[in-house]
Amino acid sequence: MEEYLSSSEAFAKALKGLQTSPSDKIRLANEAWRRQDVVLPHKQEFLLEWLCSTLVKAATPSKNPKDTSSSTITDLAHWDLFKDMLTRITHSRKLHRKYGYVAHSRHAPGHDNHTIEAQAPGVLLRVPVVPMFTALVQKLCPTPVTTTPAKSKKNNKNAEASKPSATATTITSPPTDTPSAPVLESASICFNLLSGPLMTEWFQPTLEQYTPLVQTTLEALIEMTQDSSKIDARTQEIMMDFAHIILDRFKRLVVIQPNQKKVFGLVAGKMFEALVRARVAIRSIPGTLQEDCQKAIGAILRTGLFHQEHLQEYTAGYVAGDEKSIQSYQKQLFEQIAAMSNSTHSTAVLDVLPVLVQYFVEESRRKQRSMANSGFERGLESAREIEFSFFKIIYMLAKRQLPNLTDERSESSIDHIANIMDAHNKLLSTILDLNMYQPSNNEAADQYVFMSTSFESIYSCLTTAQTLNNWRSWMIDF
């Protein structure tokens, strides 16, 4: 090992060459980083860039079956070195801001006698590091596997011509090479340091770079709550902390985006299902971070979906009972809700509907107050009509889930009705809590008819629930 530390040329060759094993490379990098007597040109910057490049390469899928570099992404030694680098550089920058200059003799607390070099505040990170965090979290998620029926070896061409084409099937396999709790903890600390105010010159990921990480994080949270999950309690706890950091930073990124239509398309599009499912899933994960993660998800939904300048567009062209009649791009949200309502994730989307109404109305009221403070009074009546129209759209989407007497009689049916009734109860409670039901003379008849019809639907649902309950009692007695 010493011969590689004797010159910068030998050191670089050992780190970047194929002759040195990955385990020897990380040991060599650790030695060079920690030892004061190893003097190399731009040592900190070189080592940092090498380490990040190594982890990013490990995060990139390789077509070579003999390539084992992907295992580096879950190696504790690599993440611990990255954590040590960021901790020391962050401390150096803090001192630099306070004193204007960091002497070579200054010591960093918690780092034995390792000095912080004066050039540390100027170290730059040129490697985009978000993908390596994404790849690490991805290790907690099931792996999609596409399979196709095997082709006959005999008369393959004739067989293919005479038979229908084989259809590929996508299944999922359990997570492999799952990162340990210490690895996730080190990665979480690294991400937190990178996201701090001292590293903003380094770490300014774009919305496009951040999105895969958030999507993967949400999928990991969902996976942890599955009955088939083998993720232990300690790993769950650390992942919740990691997820909170990621979601909180993403929330801040969403807030400062100038193109709110783009943000809406992202949150209401491919991310919506994961946000809604994760919001419900994490309730079953014990720990103090459950509420923090839920708040972060809620903030992303609120900020991403309900920008104050575009609230009135939600109901543009709406024809009662048909959300497809809406002419604005916001109809994408209602389409997503409708699609999830008809899927196996209907419980999760029903749970979020009252919250969406609450967010919409609260943002509408905030806008009204802001305009009033600025001297621009907007008609309260018009704003309340838009709020109630949004409620009607959401309520009609929930109403489609109401069962009838022909539904299957089973325990799952009873649970499903309970979820539906709970969602309707919360929606109606939202009207009371936010004082929404204040129809004007022009709208009084319409709103009264809508509410009366809604109560009739709920009564019908209660009748169905009673029928199913009687069936359950009969089955127990039988």
RAHU-V405855 format. One line per field, one symbol per residue. ss: DSSP state (H for helix, E for strand, C for the rest). burial: b if it has 16 or more other ideal C-beta (glycine too) atoms within 10 Angstrom, else e. A space follows every 50 residues. Layout:
BEGIN
ss->???
burial->???
END
This chain:
BEGIN
ss->CHHHHCCHHHHHHHHHCCCCCHHHHHHHHHHHHHCCCCCCCCHHHHHHHH HHHHHHHHHCCCCCCCCCHHHHHHCHHHHHHHHHHHHHHHHHHHHHHHHC CCCCCCECCCCCCCECCHHHHHCCCCCCCHHHHHHHHHCCCCEEEEECCC CCCCCHHHHHHHCCCCCCEEEEECCCCCCCHHHHHHHHHHHHHHCCHHHC CCCCCCHHHHHHHHHHHHHHHHHHCCCCCCCCHHHHHHHHHHHHHHHHHH HHHHHCCCCHHHHHHHHHCCCHHHHHHHHHHHHHCCCCCHHHHHHHHHHH HHHHHCCHHHHHHHHCCCECCEHHHCCCCCHHHHHHHHHHHCCCCHHHHH HHHHHHHHHHHHHHHHHHHHHHHCCCCCCHHHHHHHHHHHHHHHHHHHHC CCCCCCCCCCHHHHHHHHHHHHHHHHHHHHHHHCCCCCCCCCCHHHHHHH HHHHHHHHHHHHHHHHHHHHHHHHHHHC
burial->eeebbeeeeebeebbeeeebebeebbebbbebbeeeebeeeebbbbbbbb bbebbbbbbeeeeeeeeeebebbbbebbbbbbbbbbbbbbbbbbbbeeee ebeeeeebeeeeeebbbeebbebebebebbbbbbbbbbbbbbeeeeeeee eeeeeeeeeeeeeeeeeeeeeeeebeebbebebbbbbbbbbbbbbeebbe ebbebebeebbbbbbbbbbbbbbbbeeebebeeebbbbbbbbbbbbbbbb bebbeebeebeebbebbbeebbbbbbbbbbbbeebeeebeebbbebbbbb bbbbbbbeebbbbbbeebeeeebeebeeebbbbbebbbebbeeebbbbbb bbbbbbbbbbbebbeebbeeeeeeeeeeeeeebbbbbbbbbbbbbbbbbe bbbeeeeeeeeebeebbeebbebbebbbebbeebebeebeeebeeebeeb beebeeebeebeebbeebeeeeeeeeee
END
